[in-house]
């Protein structure tokens, strides 16, 4: 019978270590609470190989292939991400204050999972939450505010569920996605971004990808295996992005930009008061816009792609500063209510093929 260690680490000052401050391994459990952990060369706390501690009020946390509850910590001013979830790590990260880091607030990479719930993530230099490379977390109920870059970034290979978050005042986009498959965006409030509210874009940030690649190389020297048992997040099963019931408003650029080679469904969203177009498309895959409210945007309400088919079904498009709907390619326009615009309700550009169905 193997030995399972239950550690209790309370009210210590753990700092200036050459590697990590605390290592948890081999199904170790217990309580790490009330510690001041800072200025270590690697992780403040490194949790791997099925370790499952409760961490409270203990500074910086970095996760490998472990689980655990990371709860009610102040995590701040770190050189790398405030919390890393890597290689099948599957923690619950809740009620933390993660702020003013020089990278992402929470980074989920290389097949990481877990639940990121009810945290305040503020003023980080990269995305408040960064998801990529086969990772699939649940990100729900967080306040992701005043970041220098984007609120949430879904990089290449990222997927998961992003639900009921307050995303506001970030310098870039509120939500920036470079992937669309197996992605569920539901019930978020996305406002006051320096750029777009929601951006789906084929291009990646090469500098960030290079940095993350180097980071994973450095972490891998510790040689830990992939653990995927006990996953708590069910991966969305659709081969498209589902964006529904979000409130996207008062962003400095467009409300939503769709420029991606994967299918997107936008359902029941409110897109209003953005400083440019409400929804702007330039994608190379089908898009369904159904039952959205697109109102009082400073530019056009909806601009369709010139490259692939768009279906507009039952949307309310009102009082936008330019045209209501601009059709640039094959469009099915069915049962929409379009009124009150400064210029045309529906503008059909030369060469576009538009079918209008009256409800």
C-alpha positions as CSV (number, residue, x, y, z in Angstrom):
1,X,0.0,0.0,0.0
2,X,1.5,3.4,-1.0
3,X,1.9,6.3,1.3
4,X,-0.4,9.3,0.6
5,X,1.0,12.5,2.1
6,X,-1.3,15.0,3.7
7,X,0.6,18.3,4.1
8,X,-0.4,21.3,6.2
9,X,1.6,24.4,5.3
10,X,0.4,27.5,7.2
11,X,1.5,31.1,7.6
12,X,5.0,30.8,6.1
13,X,7.2,33.2,4.1
14,X,8.5,31.3,1.1
15,X,10.6,33.4,-1.2
16,X,13.7,33.7,-3.4
17,X,13.8,30.0,-4.1
18,X,15.9,28.9,-7.1
19,X,13.0,26.8,-8.4
20,X,9.5,26.6,-7.0
21,X,8.5,27.5,-3.5
22,X,6.4,24.4,-2.8
23,X,6.1,21.1,-4.8
24,X,3.1,18.8,-4.5
25,X,3.4,15.4,-6.1
26,X,2.1,11.8,-6.2
27,X,-1.5,12.3,-5.0
28,X,-0.4,14.5,-2.1
29,X,-3.3,16.4,-0.5
30,X,-3.8,18.8,2.4
31,X,-4.0,22.5,3.1
32,X,-1.7,25.3,2.0
33,X,-3.1,28.5,3.6
34,X,-2.0,32.0,4.7
35,X,1.4,31.9,3.2
36,X,3.4,34.7,1.7
37,X,4.9,33.2,-1.4
38,X,6.8,35.5,-3.7
39,X,9.9,36.2,-5.8
40,X,10.6,32.6,-6.6
41,X,12.4,31.7,-9.9
42,X,9.6,29.3,-11.0
43,X,6.2,28.6,-9.5
44,X,5.1,29.7,-6.1
45,X,3.3,26.4,-5.7
46,X,3.8,23.6,-8.3
47,X,1.0,20.9,-8.3
48,X,1.5,17.8,-10.4
49,X,0.9,14.0,-10.8
50,X,-2.6,13.8,-9.3
51,X,-1.8,16.0,-6.2
52,X,-5.0,17.5,-4.9
53,X,-4.5,20.2,-2.2
54,X,-6.6,23.1,-1.0
55,X,-4.7,26.4,-1.6
56,X,-5.9,29.5,0.2
57,X,-4.4,32.9,0.5
58,X,-1.0,31.8,-0.6
59,X,0.3,34.0,-3.5
60,X,1.3,32.7,-6.9
61,X,0.2,29.3,-8.1
62,X,1.3,27.3,-11.1
63,X,-0.2,23.9,-11.9
64,X,1.1,20.9,-13.8
65,X,-0.7,17.5,-14.0
66,X,-2.5,18.0,-10.8
67,X,-5.9,18.9,-9.5
68,X,-6.6,20.9,-6.3
69,X,-8.7,23.9,-5.3
70,X,-7.1,27.3,-5.7
71,X,-9.3,29.6,-3.7
72,X,-9.3,33.1,-2.2
73,X,-5.7,34.0,-3.1
74,X,-4.1,37.3,-4.0
75,X,-2.0,36.5,-7.1
76,X,-0.2,39.5,-8.4
77,X,2.7,41.2,-10.3
78,X,4.1,37.9,-11.6
79,X,6.6,37.7,-14.5
80,X,4.6,34.9,-16.0
81,X,0.9,34.0,-15.7
82,X,-0.7,34.3,-12.3
83,X,-1.9,30.7,-12.6
84,X,-0.8,28.2,-15.2
85,X,-2.8,25.0,-16.0
86,X,-0.8,22.6,-18.2
87,X,-0.6,19.0,-19.4
88,X,-3.9,17.8,-18.2
89,X,-4.0,19.8,-15.0
90,X,-7.6,19.9,-13.8
91,X,-8.0,22.4,-10.8
92,X,-10.8,24.5,-9.6
93,X,-9.7,28.1,-9.5
94,X,-12.2,30.2,-7.6
95,X,-12.6,33.6,-5.8
96,X,-9.1,34.7,-6.4
97,X,-7.8,38.2,-7.1
98,X,-5.3,37.9,-9.9
99,X,-3.9,41.3,-11.0
100,X,-1.1,43.3,-12.6
101,X,0.9,40.4,-14.0
102,X,3.3,40.8,-16.8
103,X,1.7,38.0,-18.8
104,X,-1.8,36.4,-18.7
105,X,-3.9,36.3,-15.5
106,X,-4.7,32.6,-16.0
107,X,-3.1,30.6,-18.8
108,X,-4.5,27.2,-19.8
109,X,-2.3,25.4,-22.3
110,X,-1.1,22.0,-23.6
111,X,-4.3,20.1,-22.8
112,X,-5.2,21.8,-19.5
113,X,-8.7,21.7,-18.2
114,X,-10.4,22.8,-15.0
115,X,-12.9,25.4,-13.8
116,X,-12.1,29.1,-13.5
117,X,-15.0,30.5,-11.5
118,X,-15.8,33.8,-9.7
119,X,-12.4,35.4,-9.9
120,X,-11.5,39.0,-10.3
121,X,-8.8,39.2,-13.0
122,X,-7.6,42.8,-13.5
123,X,-4.8,44.8,-15.2
124,X,-2.7,42.0,-16.6
125,X,-0.5,42.7,-19.6
126,X,-1.7,39.8,-21.7
127,X,-5.2,38.2,-21.8
128,X,-7.0,37.9,-18.5
129,X,-7.6,34.3,-19.4
130,X,-5.6,32.6,-22.2
131,X,-6.7,29.2,-23.6
132,X,-4.9,27.3,-26.4
133,X,-3.3,24.0,-27.6
134,X,-6.0,21.5,-26.9
135,X,-7.1,23.0,-23.6
136,X,-10.8,22.9,-22.6
137,X,-11.7,24.8,-19.4
138,X,-14.9,26.2,-18.1
139,X,-14.6,30.0,-17.6
140,X,-17.6,31.3,-15.7
141,X,-18.7,34.2,-13.5
142,X,-15.4,36.0,-13.6
143,X,-14.8,39.8,-13.7
144,X,-12.1,40.3,-16.3
145,X,-11.4,44.0,-16.3
146,X,-8.9,46.7,-17.3
147,X,-6.3,44.5,-18.9
148,X,-3.7,46.1,-21.1
149,X,-4.5,43.6,-23.9
150,X,-7.5,41.4,-24.4
151,X,-10.0,40.1,-21.9
152,X,-10.1,36.4,-22.9
153,X,-7.9,34.9,-25.7
154,X,-8.8,31.6,-27.3
155,X,-5.7,30.7,-29.3
156,X,-5.1,27.9,-31.8
157,X,-6.5,24.6,-30.6
158,X,-8.4,26.2,-27.7
159,X,-11.9,25.2,-26.9
160,X,-14.3,25.1,-23.9
161,X,-17.2,27.1,-22.4
162,X,-17.1,30.8,-21.6
163,X,-20.2,31.7,-19.6
164,X,-21.6,34.6,-17.6
165,X,-18.4,36.7,-17.3
166,X,-18.2,40.5,-16.9
167,X,-15.5,41.5,-19.4
168,X,-15.0,45.3,-19.5
169,X,-12.4,48.0,-20.0
170,X,-9.7,45.9,-21.6
171,X,-7.3,47.6,-23.9
172,X,-7.7,45.2,-26.8
173,X,-10.8,43.1,-27.6
174,X,-13.1,41.8,-24.9
175,X,-12.9,38.3,-26.4
176,X,-10.4,37.4,-29.1
177,X,-10.7,33.9,-30.7
178,X,-8.4,32.3,-33.2
179,X,-10.4,29.0,-33.1
180,X,-14.1,28.3,-33.4
181,X,-14.7,24.6,-33.2
182,X,-16.0,23.2,-29.9
183,X,-16.4,26.7,-28.4
184,X,-19.5,27.9,-26.4
185,X,-19.8,31.6,-25.6
186,X,-22.9,32.2,-23.5
187,X,-24.4,35.0,-21.3
188,X,-21.3,37.3,-21.1
189,X,-21.3,41.1,-20.7
190,X,-18.6,42.5,-23.0
191,X,-18.2,46.3,-23.0
192,X,-15.9,49.3,-23.1
193,X,-13.0,47.5,-24.9
194,X,-10.3,49.5,-26.6
195,X,-10.9,47.6,-29.8
196,X,-13.8,45.1,-30.7
197,X,-16.1,43.5,-28.3
198,X,-15.7,40.0,-29.9
199,X,-13.1,39.1,-32.6
200,X,-12.9,35.8,-34.5
201,X,-9.7,36.0,-36.5
202,X,-7.6,33.5,-38.5
203,X,-4.3,35.2,-37.7
204,X,-2.4,34.4,-34.5
205,X,-0.1,36.5,-32.5
206,X,3.3,35.1,-33.5
207,X,5.2,36.8,-30.6
208,X,2.9,35.3,-28.0
209,X,3.0,31.8,-29.6
210,X,6.8,31.9,-29.6
211,X,6.9,32.9,-26.0
212,X,4.5,30.2,-25.0
213,X,6.4,27.6,-27.0
214,X,9.6,28.5,-25.1
215,X,7.7,28.4,-21.8
216,X,6.5,24.8,-22.5
217,X,10.0,23.8,-23.4
218,X,11.3,25.1,-20.1
219,X,8.5,23.4,-18.1
220,X,8.9,20.1,-19.9
221,X,12.4,19.6,-18.5
222,X,10.7,18.5,-15.3
223,X,9.3,15.6,-17.3
224,X,5.8,14.9,-16.0
225,X,3.2,12.8,-17.8
226,X,-0.2,13.7,-19.1
227,X,-3.1,13.0,-16.8
228,X,-6.6,13.4,-18.1
229,X,-8.6,11.4,-15.6
230,X,-11.2,13.2,-13.5
231,X,-12.0,15.9,-16.0
232,X,-14.8,18.1,-14.8
233,X,-15.6,20.0,-18.0
234,X,-17.6,18.5,-20.8
235,X,-16.3,19.6,-24.1
236,X,-18.8,21.3,-26.4
237,X,-19.6,18.9,-29.2
238,X,-20.4,21.3,-32.1
239,X,-18.0,21.9,-34.9
240,X,-18.7,25.6,-34.8
241,X,-18.6,28.4,-32.4
242,X,-21.9,29.1,-30.6
243,X,-22.2,32.7,-29.4
244,X,-25.5,33.3,-27.7
245,X,-27.3,35.5,-25.1
246,X,-24.3,37.9,-24.8
247,X,-24.6,41.6,-24.2
248,X,-21.9,43.3,-26.4
249,X,-21.9,47.1,-26.1
250,X,-20.0,50.4,-26.1
251,X,-16.8,48.9,-27.5
252,X,-14.5,51.3,-29.2
253,X,-14.4,49.4,-32.4
254,X,-16.9,47.0,-33.9
255,X,-19.2,45.0,-31.7
256,X,-18.4,41.7,-33.4
257,X,-15.9,40.9,-36.1
258,X,-16.0,37.4,-37.8
259,X,-13.0,36.7,-40.0
260,X,-12.4,33.0,-39.6
261,X,-12.5,29.8,-41.7
262,X,-14.8,28.0,-39.3
263,X,-18.6,28.1,-39.0
264,X,-20.1,30.5,-36.5
265,X,-23.7,30.6,-35.1
266,X,-24.8,33.9,-33.3
267,X,-28.1,33.6,-31.5
268,X,-30.1,35.9,-29.2
269,X,-27.3,38.4,-28.6
270,X,-27.7,42.2,-28.0
271,X,-25.1,44.2,-30.0
272,X,-25.6,47.9,-29.4
273,X,-23.9,51.2,-29.0
274,X,-20.6,50.1,-30.4
275,X,-18.4,52.9,-32.0
276,X,-18.2,51.2,-35.4
277,X,-20.3,48.5,-37.1
278,X,-22.4,46.2,-34.9
279,X,-21.5,42.9,-36.7
280,X,-18.8,42.9,-39.5
281,X,-18.0,39.7,-41.4
282,X,-15.2,38.8,-43.7
283,X,-15.1,35.0,-43.1
284,X,-14.6,32.0,-45.3
285,X,-17.2,29.7,-43.8
286,X,-21.0,29.9,-43.3
287,X,-22.5,32.1,-40.6
288,X,-26.0,32.0,-39.0
289,X,-27.2,35.2,-37.4
290,X,-30.6,34.4,-35.7
291,X,-32.7,36.5,-33.3
292,X,-30.1,39.0,-32.5
293,X,-30.8,42.7,-31.5
294,X,-28.4,45.0,-33.4
295,X,-29.2,48.6,-32.5
296,X,-27.7,52.1,-32.2
297,X,-24.2,51.2,-33.4
298,X,-22.3,54.2,-34.9
299,X,-21.6,52.5,-38.2
300,X,-23.7,49.8,-40.0
301,X,-25.8,47.3,-38.2
302,X,-24.7,44.2,-40.0
303,X,-22.1,43.8,-42.9
304,X,-21.9,40.4,-44.5
305,X,-18.9,38.7,-45.9
306,X,-17.9,38.9,-49.6
307,X,-16.6,35.3,-49.5
308,X,-19.2,32.9,-48.0
309,X,-22.9,32.5,-47.4
310,X,-24.6,34.3,-44.5
311,X,-28.1,33.6,-43.2
312,X,-29.9,36.4,-41.4
313,X,-33.0,35.0,-39.7
314,X,-35.4,36.9,-37.4
315,X,-33.0,39.7,-36.3
316,X,-34.1,43.1,-35.1
317,X,-31.8,45.8,-36.7
318,X,-32.7,49.3,-35.6
319,X,-31.3,52.9,-35.5
320,X,-27.8,52.3,-36.6
321,X,-25.7,55.3,-37.8
322,X,-25.2,54.1,-41.4
323,X,-27.0,51.3,-43.2
324,X,-29.0,48.6,-41.4
325,X,-27.8,45.6,-43.4
326,X,-25.1,45.6,-46.1
327,X,-25.1,42.4,-48.3
328,X,-21.8,41.7,-50.1
329,X,-22.3,38.1,-51.2
330,X,-24.9,35.3,-51.1
331,X,-27.4,36.2,-48.3
332,X,-30.7,34.7,-47.2
333,X,-32.5,37.5,-45.4
334,X,-35.6,36.1,-43.7
335,X,-38.1,37.6,-41.2
336,X,-35.8,40.4,-40.0
337,X,-37.2,43.8,-38.7
338,X,-35.0,46.5,-40.2
339,X,-35.8,50.2,-39.5
340,X,-34.7,53.6,-38.4
341,X,-31.3,53.9,-40.0
342,X,-29.5,57.0,-41.2
343,X,-29.2,55.5,-44.7
344,X,-30.6,52.3,-46.4
345,X,-32.3,49.6,-44.4
346,X,-30.8,47.0,-46.7
347,X,-28.0,47.8,-49.1
348,X,-27.1,45.2,-51.8
349,X,-23.7,45.6,-53.3
350,X,-22.9,44.9,-56.9
351,X,-22.6,41.1,-57.6
352,X,-24.3,40.0,-54.4
353,X,-27.0,37.4,-54.6
354,X,-29.7,38.1,-52.0
355,X,-32.9,36.2,-51.3
356,X,-35.4,38.2,-49.1
357,X,-38.2,36.2,-47.4
358,X,-41.0,38.1,-45.7
359,X,-42.3,36.7,-42.5
